[in-house]
Amino acid sequence: MFKVNEGTPDRAVRVLLGIALIALAITKDMTWAWIGIVPLLTGATGICPLYSVLGINTCGVKKG
């Protein structure tokens, strides 16, 4: 359905940001910080639906 459109640095930043936000939600009881699930999942899968819509690709792999 979707193709990988995130490069390694992009994915790493997303995963770290997601983990940090989720940790903040757990430790400080900040409900809004659960939004960290989104960057965590997109970083883990390498697929960002918004990037697909906007035509952005940070993967670095040339299209065939």
PAZAPA-4460 file (N, C-alpha, C; in steps of 0.05 Angstrom, whole numbers, plus 32768, in hexadecimal, padded with zeros to 4 digits):
% residues 64
    n_x    n_y    n_z   ca_x   ca_y   ca_z    c_x    c_y    c_z   seq   type   mol
   8011   7FE8   8000   8000   8000   8000   8012   8019   8000     1      M     A
   8021   801D   8015   8033   8034   8016   804F   802A   8014     2      F     A
   8061   803A   8008   807D   8033   8006   808D   8042   801B     3      K     A
   80A3   8037   8023   80B4   8044   8037   80BD   805F   802C     4      V     A
   80B9   8074   803B   80C0   808F   8032   80D0   809F   8046     5      N     A
   80DB   8091   805A   80EB   809E   806E   8107   8092   806F     6      E     A
   811B   80A3   8070   8137   809A   8072   813E   8093   808E     7      G     A
   8155   8088   8092   815E   807F   80AD   815F   8095   80C1     8      T     A
   816B   80AD   80BA   816C   80C2   80CF   8150   80CC   80D6     9      P     A
   813F   80CE   80C2   8123   80D7   80C7   8115   80C3   80D9    10      D     A
   8118   80AA   80D4   810B   8095   80E4   8116   8095   8101    11      R     A
   8130   8099   8104   813C   8099   811F   8131   80B0   8130    12      A     A
   8130   80C8   8123   8125   80DF   8131   8108   80DB   8139    13      V     A
   80F9   80CF   8128   80DC   80CA   812E   80D9   80B6   8145    14      R     A
   80E9   80A1   8145   80E7   808D   815A   80EF   809A   8175    15      V     A
   8105   80A8   8175   810E   80B5   818E   80FA   80CA   8198    16      L     A
   80EF   80DA   8186   80DB   80ED   818D   80C2   80DF   8198    17      L     A
   80B9   80CA   818B   80A2   80BB   8194   80A6   80B0   81B0    18      G     A
   80BD   80A4   81B5   80C3   8098   81CF   80C4   80AE   81E4    19      I     A
   80D0   80C5   81DE   80D2   80DB   81F1   80B6   80E5   81F8    20      A     A
   80A5   80E9   81E4   808A   80F3   81EA   8079   80DF   81FA    21      L     A
   807C   80C5   81F4   806D   80B1   8203   8077   80B0   8220    22      I     A
   8091   80B2   8223   809D   80B3   823E   8092   80CB   824E    23      A     A
   8090   80E1   8240   8085   80FA   824C   8068   80F5   8254    24      L     A
   8059   80E8   8243   803D   80E3   8249   803A   80D1   8262    25      A     A
   804C   80BE   8264   804A   80AB   827B   8053   80B8   8295    26      I     A
   806A   80C6   8294   8076   80D1   82AC   8069   80EB   82B6    27      T     A
   8061   80FC   82A4   8056   8116   82AC   8037   8117   82A9    28      K     A
   802B   8101   82A1   800E   8100   829E   8004   8116   828B    29      D     A
   8012   8119   8275   8009   812C   8261   7FFC   811D   824A    30      M     A
   7FE2   811E   824A   7FD2   810E   8237   7FD9   8114   821A    31      T     A
   7FDE   812D   8214   7FE4   8135   81F8   7FFD   8128   81EE    32      W     A
   800F   8120   81FF   8029   8114   81F7   8026   80F8   81EB    33      A     A
   800E   80EC   81EE   800A   80D2   81E2   800A   80D4   81C3    34      W     A
   800B   80EC   81B8   800E   80EF   819C   8029   80E4   8192    35      I     A
   803B   80DE   81A5   8054   80D2   819F   8052   80B7   8192    36      G     A
   803A   80AB   8194   8036   8091   8187   8039   8094   8168    37      I     A
   8030   80AB   815E   8031   80AF   8141   804E   80AF   8136    38      V     A
   8060   80C0   8140   807B   80BF   8135   8089   80A4   813B    39      P     A
   8082   8097   8152   808E   807D   8158   8086   8069   8143    40      L     A
   806D   8068   813C   8063   8054   8128   806E   805B   810C    41      L     A
   806D   8074   8104   8077   807B   80EA   8095   8076   80E8    42      T     A
   80A4   807B   80FD   80C0   8076   80FD   80C7   8058   80FC    43      G     A
   80B7   8049   810A   80BB   802C   810B   80B5   801F   80F0    44      A     A
   80A1   8028   80E3   8099   801C   80C9   80A7   8029   80B1    45      T     A
   80B1   8042   80B4   80BE   804F   809E   80AA   805B   808A    46      G     A
   8091   805C   8091   807C   8065   807F   806E   807D   808D    47      I     A
   806E   8094   807F   805F   80AB   8089   804A   80B2   8074    48      C     A
   8030   80AE   807B   801B   80B4   8068   801B   80D1   805F    49      P     A
   8022   80E4   8071   8023   8100   8069   8039   8105   8054    50      L     A
   8050   80F8   8058   8065   80FA   8043   805B   80F0   8028    51      Y     A
   804B   80DA   8028   8040   80CF   800F   802E   80E3   8002    52      S     A
   801D   80F0   8011   800A   8104   8006   801A   811C   7FFB    53      V     A
   802E   8125   8009   803E   813C   8001   8054   8136   7FEC    54      L     A
   8059   811C   7FE7   806D   8114   7FD4   8089   8117   7FDE    55      G     A
   808C   8115   7FF9   80A7   8117   8005   80B2   80FB   8009    56      I     A
   80CD   80F8   8004   80DA   80DF   8008   80F6   80E4   8013    57      N     A
   80FB   80DD   802B   8116   80E0   8037   8126   80C6   8038    58      T     A
   811B   80B2   802A   8127   8097   802B   8142   8096   801D    59      C     A
   8145   80A5   8007   815E   80A5   7FF9   8160   808F   7FE4    60      G     A
   814C   807E   7FE2   814D   8069   7FCE   8141   8074   7FB4    61      V     A
   814E   8071   7F9E   8145   807C   7F85   812C   806C   7F7B    62      K     A
   8119   807A   7F70   8102   806D   7F65   8109   805F   7F4B    63      K     A
   80FE   8047   7F47   8104   8037   7F30   80FB   8043   7F18    64      G     A
***
